[in-house]
Amino acid sequence: MRFIITAQPNPDASAPAADAGFDEALFKTYMRFNEEMHQAGVLIASEGLMPGAPGARIAVRQGKRVLTDGPFAETKELVGGFYLIDVPTLDDAIAWALRAPSGMGFDDILDVRQLTGAADLPAEILKLIREAAPGWSGAAGWL
């Protein structure tokens, strides 16, 4: 099963001091965690997301996509990054999330969500996917 673990700042925590500087030791702790997941064969991808200022939110209004927000000034609106992992169960995904380092300020809260896979969908939906997106569905493992 594939899971995405998204990281957000704690909206109740104070922002780190602007002059705090870069903590190399803490950064290496994060990278060692990525390496540990990679070595265990569970890590598919792990990325931090740029601060929200250059971002945008797109919504649907009257059936059309429209820009509704952004750039983002408030940290409560931001996702700091994500881990995409492949593990047998939700409990395994939670166990990895519980081991994740913290301290950078953008990842105090982790949400663990299972991604939809082919086994989660009815046969008629899989047929529609294969018909509408044969190249993508094969590359994404939906076939």
N, C-alpha and C positions, 0 to 999 in steps of 0.2 A: 504494500500500500504506500502511496505517496502522500506526504504531508508537507504543508507549508507552515513554517513557524515565522510569524511576523513580529517585528520588534517595534515598540513605541516607547516614547518617554513617559514617565509617570507625571500626569498633569498636576499632581499635588506636590511634587518635588521642586525645589528651587533650581534654577538654571545654573550650570557650572559657571564659575568665574571666567570672564573673557580672557583674563591674563593667566589662566591656569597652566597653559602650555601643553605640549604633547607628551603623553606618558608612554614611552617606548616599551617599558616592561608590561604594562597593561595591554597594549596593542599586540605584543607577542603572545600574551595569554590567549587572546582571541584567535590569533592565527594558529596556535597550537591546538586549540579546540577544533578549528576547521580541519587541520591535519589529522587529528584523531578520528573525526567522522569519516574523512576520506580513507584513511587506512582501514577503518572498520567496514568500508564498502557501502555506507549509507548516504553519503553526501552527494547530491546531484548538482546543486549550485548553492552558493552563498554570496550575497552581495549586500553592500551598504547602499543606501539611497542618498543622493545629494540633498542638502538642506532644501526646504520647500520653496525658497524664493523663486527659482526658475520654473516651478511646477504649475500645473493647471488642473482643474476639475471640470469634466465634461458630463453633462446630464442630458436627459431627454425631456423636451417640452413640445407638446403637440406633435409627437411622432418624429421630431428632428433632434439631432445632437446640437447642443449649444454649450458655450463656455459659461460656467456659472461661478467659478471661483478661481483664485490664484493670481499672482503668486501668493503663497501661504506664509503668513507672518506668525501665526500661533502654533506652538509646538504640539498642541493637542490634536492638530489636524494632520500630523506627519506620521509616516511609517519610517523608521530609521533604517530598516533593512530586513532581510529575510534569509532563512535557510530552507532549501528544498531537499527533503530527505526521502529515502525509500526504506521502510522498515516493516516488519510483519504486522504490527498492531499499533493502535492508539497508545497503549501503555508504553510501548517502546519509544514512540515519538515524544511522549511526555517525559520519559526518563532522560532522553537526550536534551530536551529543553531545560530540565532541572539542572543539568550539568553545565549549561551555557554560562560563560563568564558574564560579569556585569561591571559597571563602573564608568562606562563612556558617557552615560547620561541620556542616550537616545534609545536605549533598549531595556529599560527597567521592567517593562511589561511585555511578556511573550504570549502570543495567541497561537494555538496549535489547531490547524484545520486540515481535514483530509481532503485531498483532491479527488475529483471524479475520475474514475477509470472505466474502461470498457465493461468490466464485470459489474459495474454499478448501474448500467443502462439496459433498458429492454431491447430486444433484438430489433424491433422496428425503428428505434432511434439510431442504433448502430448502422442499420441499412441506409437511413437518410444521411448519416454522416459520410459513409463511404461513397454514396452517390454525389453528394454536394462537394466533397473535398477529398477526392481519392488520393492525391499526392500528399496532402497534409496528414490525413488520417493514417496512412501507411507509415510516414516518417515519425508520427507521434505515437505510434504503437497502438492505434485504435482498431487496426484490422486483425 
